[in-house]
Amino acid sequence: MQLKYIVMLSLWLAVFLLTMVDFISYRVRKRKVKISERSRWYLAGLIASAMTFPIIVLSSFPLTVAGYDSTNVLQAQLFLVVIDIAGYALFFLGALLIFGSKLYLRSMWSYLSAEIKADHKLVSGGVYRIVRHPVYGGITWMCVGQGLLLHNPLLVFYDFLLVLPLWYKCATIEEKLLENEFGEKYTEYCKRVPMLFPMIQKLRRSPP
C-alpha cells in the first residue's frame, strides 16, 4: 500500500474516532440548550462527504495531462508531483482545522444541528482566528485533497459541486443563530475571519 493511502486512511480514522468521542461526550453531558435548529442539510452534508469513499472505488478516471505523450513522461510525472503536493497541503490543512476546532470548541459542540447553549460563548481563538467554520471547511478540504492525491478529477468536481455547497448551507444556518445571539460582536468577527478557507476573505478584500 502506498504511503498516501496510509496517510489518508489514518487521518480519516482519527477524525472519525475523535468525532465519536465528542458525540459520546455530547450525549453524556446533556448541556442545557437555549436554541436548537435541526436541519436535513447537516445529514446531507455528512452523507455526501461519506460517499467520497465508494466514489473512489467506483470511478476509474485517473488524471491525464493534456498534450503529454509517452515521450514526455518526465513532464507528466512532474505535473502529478505538483498535484500531490497540493493534495497533501489541502488534506493536512483540513485535518488540522478539524482537530483544532475540537480543541477549542469543546462543550459548544453540537451534533447534526445548530445549537446555542444556555451558557454559550463566542469562540474566536485558535483555528477560529483564521476560519469561522473549521469543521465544515476541514471536511471539505480533506475531501478535495483526497481527490487530488488519488488523481481523480471526478471526485474533485464532486466535492466542489456537492460537498462544499452542502457544508456552506450548514454554515449559513449556524451563522443566523450566532448573529441573533451575539449581534454586532459576531458581525465584526465575520468581517475579520473568512467562513470556510483561510485567507480567501482577506485576499478578496485586498485593494487592487
HELIX and SHEET records of a PDB file:
HELIX    1   1 LEU A    3  ARG A   29  1                                  27    
HELIX    2   2 ARG A   40  ALA A   50  1                                  11    
HELIX    3   3 THR A   52  LEU A   58  1                                   7    
HELIX    4   4 SER A   70  ASN A   72  5                                   3    
HELIX    5   5 VAL A   73  LEU A  105  1                                  33    
HELIX    6   6 ARG A  106  MET A  108  5                                   3    
HELIX    7   7 GLY A  126  ARG A  129  5                                   4    
HELIX    8   8 PRO A  134  LEU A  149  1                                  16    
HELIX    9   9 PRO A  153  TYR A  158  1                                   6    
HELIX   10  10 ASP A  159  VAL A  163  3                                   5    
HELIX   11  11 LEU A  164  PHE A  182  1                                  19    
HELIX   12  12 GLU A  184  ARG A  192  1                                   9    
HELIX   13  13 ILE A  200  ARG A  205  1                                   6    
SHEET    1   A 2 VAL A  33  ARG A  38  0                                        
SHEET    2   A 2 SER A 113  LYS A 117 -1                                        
END                                                                             
